[in-house]
């Protein structure tokens, strides 16, 4: 059976509040980063989540290790408390976000390269037309 888990971490990254959505599905971690601006309240975060979950652009999946099951309730409570006190983003999340940035950057570089080449071709064609016109004596 496939288990899907989602986690949201909200933290202050000067000068804005940032939220990192982590979704684990089929043993792969997908991450999306959102900038909230001023400090969001719990209802604001919940409303944002309900309205924009389908619009979030998640990073490509990164392999994860399955979490260890807690042996007893005290340990589970300690782990939960530790996770709520964590500051920032986990390293797997950072890797996933970095991978997403790199892919977006590569895509935009390819697009700008094509635009530059198209502009050069257009200018070359204009130059050829101008030379033809001169050659014809007009």
QUIMOJO-V707024 format. One record per backbone hydrogen bond with DSSP energy under -1.0 kcal/mol. NH is the residue of the N-H (numbers start at 1). CO is the residue of the C=O. Records with the same first field share a line. If there is no record, write none. Layout:
NH=CO, CO
This chain:
5=24
7=22
9=20
11=18
13=16
16=13
17=37
18=11
19=34
20=9
21=32
22=7
23=30
24=5
25=28
28=25
29=62
30=23
32=21
34=19
36=17
37=17
45=41
46=42
47=43
48=44
49=45
50=46
51=47
52=48
53=49
59=31
62=29
64=27
76=72
77=73
78=74
79=75
80=76
81=77
82=78
83=79
84=80
85=81
94=90
95=91
96=92
97=93
98=94
99=95
100=96
101=97
102=98
103=99
104=100
105=101
106=102
107=103
108=104
109=105
110=106
111=107
112=108
113=109
114=110
115=111
116=112
117=113
118=114
119=115
120=116
121=117
122=118
123=119
124=120
125=121
126=122
127=123
128=124
129=125
130=126
131=127
132=128
133=129
134=130
135=131
136=132
137=134
138=133
